[in-house]
Amino acid sequence: MKRNSMGKTLGTSLSVAAIAALTLSACGSDNNAGSGGSTSGSGSASASADCGGKNSVTAEGSTAQQNAIAEFNRVWGQVCSGKNLSYNPTGSGAGREQFIAKQVDFAGSDSALKEEQIKQAADRCGGNPAWNLPLVFGPIAMAYNIEGVDKLVLNGDTLAKIFQGQIKKWNDPAIAGLNGGANLPDADITPIFRSDSSGTTDNFQKYLAAAAPQAWTKGDGSEFQGGAGEGAQKSAGVVQAVQATPGSIGYVEKGFAEQAGVPFAQIDSGAGAVELTDESAGKAINAAKFAAEGNDLALDLDSIYGTKEAGAYPLVLATYEIVCSQGYDAETAGAVKSFLKVAANQGQEGLSAAGYVPLPDAFKERLLTSIDAIGSTA
């Protein structure tokens, strides 16, 4: 996961200006340690907001959502005066473990609860199931460095073969066929991958498996399996490596690519080339299906990554808040619901500037239904 240049994890009481000044955080190892904590935001309470429950809640986990959580906390403190979330960005795995151990009120995670954790989480919630609520979406950009190429179109098949070392030149017929009229050079391709354990890597490889099941034979997971290219530490390292390496391409969160001024490819899922924008990523999120009915909103990622919908950009990382459906005391339940409601409503306004995708309305409606259903111990 991402740390700042002084080696400290970033707290969630950051102001908007501070968020803009920081390098956007990225997802890395689930096992990185860190320290958190924050002070409450300031501002006036809103009479229309649900501001119930205790004033302070705790959470731990994913750094991919860290800057979004900071923005949500800032807005929560403004909408509900005196409210504050202390978020410890130690990694998704650590967040799930600390939630199960009752050390935090909820967890941030780049993946839903693992099969073996479902019963443990229910025990933590007083015999009630825990729910996976996808609250933050961050698109993954395919950043590249090809002299003279301002527009590049790729698809799942070509990306799979590039990152397995099967397509080695930028003027390969498979790439040229997607880029009619482009002057692609007879230059070597250097794939840049995350050398550290990374949720971004896991989601990228899950995308390849869904979008190009015949071509991608390496599976998924937080360690890169492709076997081709050069590794770089953290998302900032991927961007730096792409900038420094002519002919390179790497997968990285959109905010990093934008901040560095690096171009990124369009993706053709079969209905034409799609540029990465809030709107195109939102279309893919809208197409998402859930793994089951009810208020647990764990996603069927294949429905996003394998989408063929025109205008949808499929390479989107989803991160969850893992909460108790019931089993909190009334004060904690009220505060958790208050934070999540503000995050899903007023908190969405500042997400685009931080490199995330605001929730589409239809998706938000389903999410709010689940948040409203969170209860406390009778």
N, C-alpha and C positions, 0 to 999 in steps of 0.2 A: 504494500500500500504506500501511499505518498506521504513523505515528510517534508518539512520545509528545510531551507538551506542550513539552518542551525541544528537540525536533527531533532527538533521537537515537533510533536503532533500539534495540529492547529485546532484551537477551541472553536466553539460554535457561537460565540457572542460577537463575531466579527461584523463590522459595519459593512454596508454595500461598498463604500470606497475601499475598505481593506480587502474585500473579496476581489474587487477589480484589480487591485495592485498585486495580488498574489498569483503565483503560477497555479493553474487549476489542479486540484488534486486528482489522482488517478488510482486505479485499483491494482493492487499487487498481491502479495502473499496474504493468505488468511491467517498467518501465524505471527505477523509482525507485532511487536509490543509497542505501546505508546502511552502517553498520558493525556488526559483531557481536562474538561472543566471549562466553565464559562461564567460570565456575569450576565445578568438579565438585560434585555433590551429596554429601551425607554420609549415613552409615547403615551398617548391617551387611550383609554379603553373605549371600545365600541359597544354601544348599547345593543346592537343587533347580533353580536358575536356570542357564541357559547363559551363562556369563560369560567366554567365550573371547575371544581376539584382543587387540589392543593396547588401551591404556587411553583413548586420545583419538581421536575421529573428527570429521570436518568435513562440514558440509552448508550449503546456501544455497538461498534461494528464497522461496516463498509466505509472505505474512504472514497469510493467512486461517487457516493452521494454526499460527501462531507460538506462541500460548498453549498449544496442545496439545503442541507440541514441548517447551516449557518444562516442562510437567508430566511428559512422558515422560522427560526428562533427569533431573529430580529423582528420579523413581522408579528409573531405571536406576542412579543413583549410590547409592541405598539398597540395592537388590537386589544390585548388583555393585559392591562397595566400590572406589572409585578410578576408576570409569568416568565419562567425560564426553563430551558432544557439544557442539561449538562450532557454533552455527547462525547464519548471517548472513541476516536477513530483508530481502533487497533486491528481491524480486519474482520471480514464477514464471519469466518470460523470462530474467532474469539467472541464476536458479538452473540452468535447463537449459543455458545457455551455459557457465557455470562448470564444470558437471559434464562436458560434452563436452570442455572444455579441460583436464581433469584437475586442476583447481584445488581440487575438493572430492570427498569420497568418494561422496556422493549428493546429489540435488536434491529440494527440495520444490516441487511445482507444482500449480496449480489445473487444469491440463489435461495430458493425456498428451503424449508427444513428438509434435511435428509431423512430417508426412510427410518433409519435407526433412531432419529431424534424426535420423531412425532410423539411417541409414548412418553419420552422424558419430558417434553414440553407440556404435554397434557398433565402429567404429575405436578409440574411446576405451577400450573394454572388450576390447581385444586380439582383435578379430574376432568377439566373442560379442555376442549381442543384449542390449540394455538392457531391463529390465522396468519397467513402470508398476504400482506396488503401491498401491492406494487404502487409506490408513490412517486418514484423518481425514474425518469428515463433519460439516458444520455446516448446520443448517436455516436457511432464509431466511424471515423473518416479513414479512407485509404489515401494517405498523404504520399506524394511522389515528387521526384526530382528528375525531370527529363527536359533537357535544353530544347527550347523552341516548341514545346507541347503545352498549350494553355488549356486544352480540353482533352480529357482521357476518359474513355468508357471501358468498363470491365464488367464481367459477370461472375457468378459463383464458380463456374467451370474454369475460367482462366485464372481466377485468384487461387483456386485449389492447386492448379498445376504450377503456378508461379511459386507458391510457398512450399511445394514439394520438389521444386527444382526441375520439373519436366518442361516448362516453358522458360527458356533461358535468354531470349533476345526480345527487345521491344518491338521489332518489326515481324515477329512471329505471325504467321497467317491467321491464327486464332484471334490475336489481338487486333490485327489489321482489319479483319472482318467486322469487328465492332466499331471501328473508327474510320469509316469510309472518307477518303480525302485527306486524312491526317498524314503529316510527314513524320512517320515514326522512324527513329534512327536504328541503324544496325548496331545497337549497343547492348552490352550485357545488362541483365536485370540483377539487382542485388536486393533480395527481400530483407527487410529489417523486422526482427521479431523481439518480443519481450524476453529477456534472459532471466528475469526474476519471475517467481510464481505470481500469476496475474489473473484476476477475474475478467479483464479485457481479453486476454488470450483465450480463456475458456469460452467466452461468448463468441469470439471470432471463429473459433474452431467448430462450435455448435452451428454457427451460421453456415460454414462451409459444408458440414455434414448434411444440413437440411437443404441447402440450395444446390449442392453438387454431390449427391450421394454416390454417384458412380465414379466421380473423379477423386473425391477426398476419401482416402482410405486410412487416415491416421487416428481417427477418433477425436475426442475432446479432452478437457481437463485444463487445469490452471498452468500446466507446463506446456510449452510449445512442442508439438509433435512432428512438425513438417519436415525437419531435417535439412532445410536449405536456408542459405543466407547468413546474416550476421546478427548477433544478439546485442541488445542495448538495455540498460537498467532503467526501469520506470518509464512513464510516458514522456517525460521531458527528455530522457535519453534517446527515445525513438525519434522524436522530432529533430533533435540535434544531429543524430546519425543520418536521417534523410537529408537534412540541409547540407551536410558535409560530404555526401556520397552521390556523385552523378550516376544516374541510372537506377536509383533506389526507389523502393516503395515500402511503406510500413503502415500498420494499423494503429490508430491512436484516437483518443477522444477528440471530438470536433473542436472543443475549446482550445486544446493545445495547438492544433493545426492552424486555427484562425489567429491565435495570438502570435504565432511564429510567421504568419504570412505565407504558409506553405500551401500550394494547391492540392486539392484532393479529387479523386475520381468520381465520376458518376457510375451508377450501377444499373445494369439492364437485367431485369429478372424475367424477361420474356415479353414484356409489353412496351418496350422502349426504354431508352436511357433516362435515368432519374437523378437529378441533382439533389444533393443533401441540403435540405432546408427544414425549418420547423414544420412546415406544412407537409412535406413529403414523409418525414419521420413520423409525424402525427397520423398520417394515413395508415402506416404500417401498424402503429399502436392500436388504432381503431379496428384493424382487422384481427387483432389478437383474440384467441379463444382461451377459455379457462380450462384447467385440467379437470375440474369437477363443478357441479352445481353448488349453490349456496354462497356463504359469505367468506369462505376461504378462497382467495383470488390468485392462487398459484397459477402461473401461466403455462399454457402449452406453447413453448418457444418455437416449435416448428411452424405454428400458425403465423408467426411474425417473420421468421427467417426464410420460410419457404413460400411467402406470399408471391402471387403473380399479379396482384392488383396494379393496374395502371397508375402511375404517379406515386407509388409507395416506395420509400427508401427502407430496405429491410434490415440493415445492419444497425440495430438499436439495442443497447444494453439496458436491461430492466433491473432495478434494485427494489427490495422490499423493506417494509417495516413488519417485524414479526411480533405479534401482540397476543395476549390472552383474550379469547372470546368472552370468557367470564372468569371469575376467580380473583380479580383485583379487589381491594377494599374500595369503598365508594369514592373516597377522595382521589385515589390513584386513577380509578376508572374515569372519573370526570375530567381529570387533567390530561390523560392520554387522549381521550376523545377530543378535548378542546384543541390540543396541539395539532392533531391529525386533521381536524376540520379546517383550522386556519391554514395549514399547509396546503390542503387540497383546494382551498378557495383563494383567499387574499395572497397566499404565499406563491402562487403560480406566476404572478405578474413580473417578478424579477428573474425568473429562471433562464429565459433565453439569453440574457446578457451574460450569464454565468456558464453558458455552454450546454444547457439542458433543454429538453423539449417540454413545454407546458402540456398538461394533460388535456386531451380532447374532451369535449363536453360529454359525449356518451360514455366514455370510460370513467370520467369523474363521477357521473351519476351512480354507476355501479359501485365505485369505491366508497362514496358517501353513504350508500345504503349499508355497507358492511361496517363502516365506522359507527353509524348510529346504533348498530346492533350489539356493540361491545357493552358488556354488563359487568356488574360487581357481584361479589358474594352476597347472597341473601342474608 
